[in-house]
Amino acid sequence: MKVQNKAICFLALASSIDAFAPQPAGRTSVRLQETPLGLDLPSIEAELQYQPGKADTAFAKKYGHLVGAKVKTVGEAFADFTSELGFAVNALYKNMVTDIVGTTHLIVVNARFQKDAVWSLGILTSLDLLLKNYPEADIGEKIVSALFKSAGLDEEEVRAEAKALEDWAQGKSKEEIEAALSGADSSSPLGKIAAGVKEDEFWMYSRYFGIGLVKLMDMVGIEMDKDEVYPIMEDWMQNKLGKSHLTACNDSDLYFKIKGKLDMMETMMKEIEIREKKRMAERLEKKAEQALRAADREDKLKAEVEAEAAEKETVKAE
């Protein structure tokens, strides 16, 4: 019995050792042609020999030269922002500013990112909305400048691009904007941007581009309501530019949601300010009344003192 048990243990050990022993060399390929899917999976060897940026695809051919490029991290971008600003961000705005710095940095460092006038108009519109009620106006301006520098952007260039597009769109109608987006007016600033978007199969949408379109809608008289803007954004992105509209429509909804909250906050702040001014006026009025009463008492006391002194003089004279 003992011999039989030892034999069984030996066979089990031998089979387990074989599982880790080298197998005869040969090309192994996992194939799914025997399954209803009829698909092929690449061999393990092919996967091991993969080299970044060397794939035989249009994307790899366009961006393969960027393999190994040094890309600044979000942490480094925020450190640059903090160093450039030189002030502590107001506690109420700290989370929002941190999010803006990180989001903008991740957009800009993407190889597919293409800055244009619509994007520039969008980022300035966003910053104006978010920072317009910042307690210290001069610090708010410095936050914007520090943001652009931390992202490696030229603030003057961004503002100049946005201004040029605004000047062109001033007085235009919705139909003229749509004509430029659809390519009918390719000589216009917006028409050139639209042509570039359509030609680039790897064009990358980002939030500020969508907000730039929202700003153009505002300039041509479209009601600034999310239900009014949504179908127009869908039409402009999908039918005029030939790109997906989903993210842009979500961004426009988010823009109006934040705008609504900030408008409500601004209204509350104004109401608080009015109440504080009213209370201050009441306090000043009370102080003025007290000062008048004190002055009256002083005048009466002075008159009494003078009357008493006059009476004494009269008694002495008698």
Salt bridges, closest charged atoms under 4 A:
ASP40 OD1 - ARG31 NH2 3.47
ASP56 OD1 - LYS61 NZ 3.34
GLU76 OE1 - LYS70 NZ 3.80
ASP80 OD2 - LYS72 NZ 3.09
GLU84 OE2 - LYS149 NZ 3.20
GLU155 OE2 - ARG159 NE 3.04
GLU157 OE2 - LYS115 NZ 2.94
GLU161 OE2 - LYS115 NZ 2.91
ASP167 OD2 - LYS163 NZ 2.94
GLU178 OE2 - LYS174 NZ 3.94
ASP200 OD1 - LYS62 NZ 3.05
GLU234 OE2 - HIS245 NE2 3.65
ASP235 OD2 - LYS240 NZ 2.76
ASP251 OD1 - ARG207 NE 3.74
ASP263 OD1 - LYS132 NZ 3.92
ASP263 OD2 - LYS259 NZ 3.18
GLU266 OE1 - LYS132 NZ 3.40
GLU266 OE2 - LYS270 NZ 3.63
GLU273 OE2 - LYS277 NZ 3.39
GLU276 OE2 - ARG279 NH1 3.30
GLU308 OE2 - LYS312 NZ 3.79
